[in-house]
Amino acid sequence: MQRPTVRTVLTCTTLLLAGTTACAGAKAQPARDTTPPTAPTGVTAQAGSAHSVHVMWSAAADDRGVAGYDVFEKGRKVVSLPARTTMVDVDRLTPATSYSFTVRARDAAGNRSAPSTAVTARTRAPAPDDRTPPTTPTALTGEVVDGTSVRLAWTGAADPGGAVTAYDVYQEDSRIHSVPGTATGTRVTGLRPGTVYTFTVRARDAAENSSKDSNALDLTTARAPGGRASTAPTGLTATAHTDGVERTIRLRWTQPRTGGEVKEYQLHVNGRFATTVVWGAPPPPGPVTYTFTVSEPPGTRYSVKLRAKLPDGKWGDFSAQRTVVGAG
């Protein structure tokens, strides 16, 4: 039997005036994006020192997604930022001077929002030769609000050379939020559901001296509806040791529940992949330990975290990060 032949017939209409031919079967071009994002809201500006102002805002919205933000000082653009960033320190300013800031959102098509409401801040007077940092904030506590935000609180610090002008919130080793020196708590937003975060707080004075880190606080945001359980190792501790010749860091953690054996981990040190930890036999039950040698000078700071290789061959979630100073 002869198979039927299927022919595709395109109906074409000649546009005489334009001198072109349009075919009904031709693929339609996507509509050009001409809709700008909404203007950023909740803009605040706070002088952090004699030479810097900290500007923050709430995320804007766009029908196809915000691509980034531009920060302006009296109409002059001072910095461009990616969409995930909703805060910035504007530096190299003149002491004891008032500045006015606005923020505009932009999308991938180049559309820009209207300017936000203008906010003003006055940089501080020049600080004396102050090289003494504030004391360390203490008793950092917190709670999970939902899948994308947490609430933090701490006991305030003191500054021998004047006053604490700001508190900076760090997630691992990155500053993600700042509040005035009169505040002892804040809400951190823009987080990912079902993710473990390690927070610390530092106090800062008008001379830009920063305190040591507060105690570290681990918080795991709520899972999204239907989201999978965390596969992060838990209870990670890191301690420094020396026998007079060899300096080591000893890690201890509890293995994640994955529905199978975990025989392999990736260890990251100071934000970079360092080594793979492999058990040749079934791993021992309960907490496990691993020790590695360090060669940097005593007093070197190490930030460590790790993740497990899951039974399906993929890498799981990272553990909370721990920071330890090498022994002398």
BAGU-491946 format. One record per residue (C-alpha): x negated, y negated, z negated; residue in three letters; residue number from 1. Coordinates in pm, whole numbers, plus 32768, in hexadecimal, padded with zeros to 4 digits. Layout:
NODE      u      v      w   rest    nr
NODE      X      Y      Z    ALA   NUM
...
This chain:
NODE      u      v      w   rest    nr
NODE   8000   8000   8000    MET     1
NODE   7F7D   7EAD   805A    GLN     2
NODE   7F5D   7DC2   7F31    ARG     3
NODE   8015   7C79   7F4F    PRO     4
NODE   7F47   7B47   7F94    THR     5
NODE   7F81   7A22   7EAA    VAL     6
NODE   7F4A   78D2   7F44    ARG     7
NODE   7F35   778D   7E82    THR     8
NODE   7FC8   7667   7F3B    VAL     9
NODE   7F71   750A   7EC3    LEU    10
NODE   8068   73FA   7F17    THR    11
NODE   7FAE   72BF   7F71    CYS    12
NODE   8033   7162   7F93    THR    13
NODE   7F6D   706C   805D    THR    14
NODE   7F5B   6F16   7FBE    LEU    15
NODE   7F3E   6E45   80F4    LEU    16
NODE   7F16   6CF9   8046    LEU    17
NODE   7DFA   6D76   7F6A    ALA    18
NODE   7D60   6E47   807B    GLY    19
NODE   7D44   6F77   7F94    THR    20
NODE   7DEA   70CA   7F75    THR    21
NODE   7E82   7148   7E2E    ALA    22
NODE   7ECD   72BB   7E06    CYS    23
NODE   7FD9   7340   7D21    ALA    24
NODE   7EF8   7463   7CC0    GLY    25
NODE   7DD5   7386   7C58    ALA    26
NODE   7D6C   7388   7AE9    LYS    27
NODE   7DE8   7259   7A2B    ALA    28
NODE   7CE0   7180   7987    GLN    29
NODE   7CFD   7150   780B    PRO    30
NODE   7D92   7007   77A2    ALA    31
NODE   7C92   6F01   7745    ARG    32
NODE   7C7C   6EBB   75D0    ASP    33
NODE   7CD6   6D50   7597    THR    34
NODE   7D58   6D69   7431    THR    35
NODE   7C6B   6CD1   732E    PRO    36
NODE   7C3D   6D63   71D0    PRO    37
NODE   7CE8   6CC6   70A8    THR    38
NODE   7C24   6BC2   6FE5    ALA    39
NODE   7B61   6C49   6EBA    PRO    40
NODE   7C05   6BFC   6D6A    THR    41
NODE   7B92   6BEA   6C02    GLY    42
NODE   7A51   6B32   6C5A    VAL    43
NODE   797D   6AC9   6B30    THR    44
NODE   782C   6A1E   6B12    ALA    45
NODE   7750   6A28   69DE    GLN    46
NODE   75FD   6986   69AD    ALA    47
NODE   7507   6A93   6949    GLY    48
NODE   73D9   69B3   6926    SER    49
NODE   734A   6865   6992    ALA    50
NODE   7316   68EF   6AF0    HIS    51
NODE   7430   69EC   6B2D    SER    52
NODE   75AB   6A0F   6B34    VAL    53
NODE   7664   6B5B   6B2A    HIS    54
NODE   7790   6B61   6C19    VAL    55
NODE   7899   6C75   6C09    MET    56
NODE   79E5   6CB7   6CBA    TRP    57
NODE   7AF4   6DBB   6CF2    SER    58
NODE   7AF4   6E83   6E33    ALA    59
NODE   7BB8   6E02   6F5F    ALA    60
NODE   7C9B   6ED5   703F    ALA    61
NODE   7CA2   6F0C   71B7    ASP    62
NODE   7D7C   6FE1   729A    ASP    63
NODE   7C46   7094   7320    ARG    64
NODE   7B59   7067   71FC    GLY    65
NODE   7A7C   6F51   7175    VAL    66
NODE   7919   6F5D   7200    ALA    67
NODE   7875   6E63   7115    GLY    68
NODE   7877   6D14   7062    TYR    69
NODE   77CF   6BC3   7096    ASP    70
NODE   778A   6ADC   6F6E    VAL    71
NODE   7781   6964   6FAE    PHE    72
NODE   7707   683F   6EDE    GLU    73
NODE   77C1   6703   6F46    LYS    74
NODE   77FF   6796   70A0    GLY    75
NODE   769B   6814   70D7    ARG    76
NODE   7674   698E   70E8    LYS    77
NODE   7578   6A05   6FE8    VAL    78
NODE   7597   6B80   7001    VAL    79
NODE   7649   6C99   70BF    SER    80
NODE   76A1   6DDE   700F    LEU    81
NODE   7731   6F35   7069    PRO    82
NODE   789B   6F8C   7015    ALA    83
NODE   7843   705A   6EE2    ARG    84
NODE   779F   6F2D   6E38    THR    85
NODE   787D   6E33   6D80    THR    86
NODE   7778   6D7A   6CB3    MET    87
NODE   7630   6CC8   6CF1    VAL    88
NODE   752D   6BF1   6C42    ASP    89
NODE   74EB   6AB2   6D05    VAL    90
NODE   7384   6A55   6CB2    ASP    91
NODE   728A   693A   6CED    ARG    92
NODE   7378   682E   6C74    LEU    93
NODE   7324   66E3   6BCE    THR    94
NODE   7341   66CE   6A51    PRO    95
NODE   745D   6606   69B3    ALA    96
NODE   7516   65EA   6AFF    THR    97
NODE   7681   6633   6B5A    SER    98
NODE   76CA   6722   6C7A    TYR    99
NODE   7811   6780   6D26    SER   100
NODE   7842   68DB   6DBC    PHE   101
NODE   7941   697E   6EA1    THR   102
NODE   794F   6AE0   6F2F    VAL   103
NODE   79D6   6B5A   707F    ARG   104
NODE   7A18   6CC1   70EA    ALA   105
NODE   79CE   6D3F   724B    ARG   106
NODE   7A32   6E76   730D    ASP   107
NODE   797D   6F43   7417    ALA   108
NODE   7A1F   6E7B   7530    ALA   109
NODE   798A   6D37   74AD    GLY   110
NODE   7ACC   6CAB   741E    ASN   111
NODE   7A94   6BDE   72E2    ARG   112
NODE   7B83   6B93   71CA    SER   113
NODE   7BDB   6A3C   714E    ALA   114
NODE   7AEC   69C0   703E    PRO   115
NODE   7B38   6A26   6EDC    SER   116
NODE   7B8C   6926   6DD6    THR   117
NODE   7A52   685B   6D89    ALA   118
NODE   79AE   6893   6C36    VAL   119
NODE   78A1   67BF   6B96    THR   120
NODE   7782   6806   6AAA    ALA   121
NODE   766C   672F   6A1E    ARG   122
NODE   7511   67C5   69FD    THR   123
NODE   7473   67AF   68A9    ARG   124
NODE   7372   66AE   6840    ALA   125
NODE   7208   6719   686C    PRO   126
NODE   71AC   6810   675E    ALA   127
NODE   7073   67E4   668B    PRO   128
NODE   6F58   68DB   66B5    ASP   129
NODE   7022   69FB   6627    ASP   130
NODE   6F91   6B56   665A    ARG   131
NODE   7046   6C05   653F    THR   132
NODE   7166   6CE4   65B4    PRO   133
NODE   72AE   6D06   64F7    PRO   134
NODE   72E6   6E28   640C    THR   135
NODE   7381   6F64   649A    THR   136
NODE   74FD   6F84   64AE    PRO   137
NODE   7572   70A9   63D9    THR   138
NODE   7697   7195   63AA    ALA   139
NODE   76FF   71A5   6518    LEU   140
NODE   784C   725A   6530    THR   141
NODE   7950   727C   663F    GLY   142
NODE   7A83   7326   66CA    GLU   143
NODE   7B00   7390   681E    VAL   144
NODE   7C21   72B9   689A    VAL   145
NODE   7C6B   737C   69DA    ASP   146
NODE   7BBA   7413   6B05    GLY   147
NODE   7B0F   72D0   6B6A    THR   148
NODE   7AD0   720B   6A2B    SER   149
NODE   7A4E   7223   68C7    VAL   150
NODE   7A4C   7139   679C    ARG   151
NODE   7909   70F8   66D7    LEU   152
NODE   78C2   7052   6587    ALA   153
NODE   7782   7013   64C3    TRP   154
NODE   76F4   6F5B   6397    THR   155
NODE   765A   6E0F   63FA    GLY   156
NODE   74E8   6DBE   63FE    ALA   157
NODE   7428   6C91   6378    ALA   158
NODE   731E   6BBA   641D    ASP   159
NODE   7202   6B31   6345    PRO   160
NODE   71B5   6A20   6442    GLY   161
NODE   7314   6999   6470    GLY   162
NODE   744E   6A52   64D5    ALA   163
NODE   74BB   6B7D   65A1    VAL   164
NODE   7545   6AF1   66E8    THR   165
NODE   75BB   6C34   678E    ALA   166
NODE   75E6   6DAA   6768    TYR   167
NODE   758F   6E81   6895    ASP   168
NODE   7634   6FD3   68C4    VAL   169
NODE   755E   70DB   696E    TYR   170
NODE   75CD   7222   6A0D    GLN   171
NODE   7498   72FB   6A0F    GLU   172
NODE   738E   71FD   6A77    ASP   173
NODE   7469   710C   6B3C    SER   174
NODE   750E   6FD6   6AB1    ARG   175
NODE   767D   6FE7   6B14    ILE   176
NODE   7724   6EE2   6A3A    HIS   177
NODE   76DC   6DB0   6961    SER   178
NODE   77A6   6CF5   685B    VAL   179
NODE   7766   6BB7   6790    PRO   180
NODE   7692   6BCA   6658    GLY   181
NODE   77C7   6B8F   6581    THR   182
NODE   786A   6CD4   65F8    ALA   183
NODE   7838   6E26   6554    THR   184
NODE   7907   6EF6   6642    GLY   185
NODE   797A   6F10   67AA    THR   186
NODE   7A38   6FE1   68A6    ARG   187
NODE   796D   707A   69C3    VAL   188
NODE   7A2E   70C1   6B02    THR   189
NODE   79E4   7147   6C5F    GLY   190
NODE   7976   72A0   6BE5    LEU   191
NODE   79BA   73F3   6C88    ARG   192
NODE   7AB4   74EE   6BFA    PRO   193
NODE   7A2E   7626   6B52    GLY   194
NODE   78CA   759F   6B37    THR   195
NODE   77DF   7592   6A0C    VAL   196
NODE   7744   743B   69C9    TYR   197
NODE   7631   73DE   68D5    THR   198
NODE   764C   727A   6851    PHE   199
NODE   755C   71A2   6789    THR   200
NODE   7569   702F   672D    VAL   201
NODE   7452   6F2C   6715    ARG   202
NODE   745E   6DD1   667E    ALA   203
NODE   73C5   6CAE   673F    ARG   204
NODE   7363   6B4D   66D1    ASP   205
NODE   7342   69FF   6787    ALA   206
NODE   71D5   6A45   67DA    ALA   207
NODE   723C   6B89   688C    GLU   208
NODE   71A5   6C65   677F    ASN   209
NODE   7261   6DB0   6767    SER   210
NODE   7280   6E92   663A    SER   211
NODE   7241   7006   6638    LYS   212
NODE   735D   70EE   669E    ASP   213
NODE   7474   7136   65AC    SER   214
NODE   74C7   729F   6563    ASN   215
NODE   7537   735A   669C    ALA   216
NODE   76A7   73AE   66C1    LEU   217
NODE   772D   74BE   67AA    ASP   218
NODE   788F   749C   682E    LEU   219
NODE   793A   7572   6935    THR   220
NODE   7A50   74C5   69F6    THR   221
NODE   7B9E   7574   6A1D    ALA   222
NODE   7BC6   765F   6B42    ARG   223
NODE   7CA2   75FA   6C63    ALA   224
NODE   7DE6   76C3   6C7D    PRO   225
NODE   7D88   7813   6D11    GLY   226
NODE   7C15   77C5   6CF8    GLY   227
NODE   7B1A   78D3   6CA0    ARG   228
NODE   7A7C   78F6   6B4B    ALA   229
NODE   7923   7862   6B14    SER   230
NODE   77FE   7945   6B63    THR   231
NODE   76FF   7871   6AA7    ALA   232
NODE   7616   790F   69A5    PRO   233
NODE   766C   7889   684B    THR   234
NODE   75BA   783B   6706    GLY   235
NODE   7472   77DC   67AC    LEU   236
NODE   735C   7774   66BE    THR   237
NODE   71F8   770B   6710    ALA   238
NODE   70D7   76FE   661A    THR   239
NODE   6F6A   76A3   664B    ALA   240
NODE   6E51   777C   65C1    HIS   241
NODE   6CD5   7782   65BD    THR   242
NODE   6BD1   7875   653C    ASP   243
NODE   6ABC   7773   6555    GLY   244
NODE   6A5F   77D8   66B8    VAL   245
NODE   6B9B   7829   6776    GLU   246
NODE   6CD0   774A   6772    ARG   247
NODE   6E22   77E5   67C1    THR   248
NODE   6F96   7798   67D1    ILE   249
NODE   707E   78A6   674D    ARG   250
NODE   71E3   78B5   67CF    LEU   251
NODE   7305   7974   673B    ARG   252
NODE   7467   798C   67C7    TRP   253
NODE   75A2   7A5D   67D8    THR   254
NODE   75EF   7AFB   6927    GLN   255
NODE   772E   7A95   69DD    PRO   256
NODE   7854   7B80   6A05    ARG   257
NODE   7858   7BD5   6B74    THR   258
NODE   78FD   7D2B   6B83    GLY   259
NODE   77AE   7DD1   6BC9    GLY   260
NODE   763D   7DD3   6B71    GLU   261
NODE   756B   7C99   6B96    VAL   262
NODE   7403   7CF6   6BE4    LYS   263
NODE   7383   7BB0   6C76    GLU   264
NODE   7379   7A40   6C15    TYR   265
NODE   72F4   7902   6CB1    GLN   266
NODE   7238   781D   6BC1    LEU   267
NODE   722A   76A7   6C0C    HIS   268
NODE   7134   75C5   6B54    VAL   269
NODE   7150   744A   6B67    ASN   270
NODE   7257   7462   6C78    GLY   271
NODE   7190   754A   6D5B    ARG   272
NODE   7191   76C0   6D9A    PHE   273
NODE   7072   7759   6CD2    ALA   274
NODE   708F   78D4   6CE0    THR   275
NODE   7176   7A00   6CF6    THR   276
NODE   71A1   7AD8   6BC0    VAL   277
NODE   71E4   7C43   6C1C    VAL   278
NODE   722C   7D71   6B41    TRP   279
NODE   71B0   7EB2   6BE4    GLY   280
NODE   729F   7F81   6B10    ALA   281
NODE   73FE   7F39   6A8D    PRO   282
NODE   73E3   7DFF   69B6    PRO   283
NODE   73FE   7E27   683E    PRO   284
NODE   754F   7DE6   679B    PRO   285
NODE   758F   7C9F   66E5    GLY   286
NODE   74AB   7B6F   66F6    PRO   287
NODE   7373   7B89   67CF    VAL   288
NODE   7226   7AD3   67BD    THR   289
NODE   711F   7A5F   68B3    TYR   290
NODE   6FD2   79B1   6871    THR   291
NODE   6F03   78EE   696C    PHE   292
NODE   6DB0   7846   6954    THR   293
NODE   6D80   76CE   6989    VAL   294
NODE   6C3E   761F   69E7    SER   295
NODE   6C9A   74AE   69C1    GLU   296
NODE   6C0A   73E5   689C    PRO   297
NODE   6CAA   7409   6743    PRO   298
NODE   6DD2   7323   6717    GLY   299
NODE   6E50   7358   687B    THR   300
NODE   6FCA   735A   6895    ARG   301
NODE   7075   7483   693D    TYR   302
NODE   71E3   7493   69A6    SER   303
NODE   7252   75F8   69EC    VAL   304
NODE   738E   76A2   6A6A    LYS   305
NODE   73DA   77E9   6B1A    LEU   306
NODE   74E3   78A5   6BDC    ARG   307
NODE   752F   7A13   6C18    ALA   308
NODE   7543   7AD8   6D5A    LYS   309
NODE   76A1   7B68   6D5A    LEU   310
NODE   76FC   7CCE   6DB9    PRO   311
NODE   7779   7C4E   6F0C    ASP   312
NODE   7621   7BC0   6F5B    GLY   313
NODE   7679   7A50   6F2E    LYS   314
NODE   75E2   7967   6E2B    TRP   315
NODE   76C3   790B   6D0A    GLY   316
NODE   76EF   77C6   6C4A    ASP   317
NODE   75CC   771D   6B9D    PHE   318
NODE   75AD   772E   6A25    SER   319
NODE   75A3   75FA   694E    ALA   320
NODE   7450   754D   695D    GLN   321
NODE   735C   7552   683C    ARG   322
NODE   7238   7464   6807    THR   323
NODE   7102   74C5   6742    VAL   324
NODE   6FB1   741E   6706    VAL   325
NODE   6E7E   74F5   6738    GLY   326
NODE   6DC3   7554   65FC    ALA   327
NODE   6C69   74C8   65B2    GLY   328
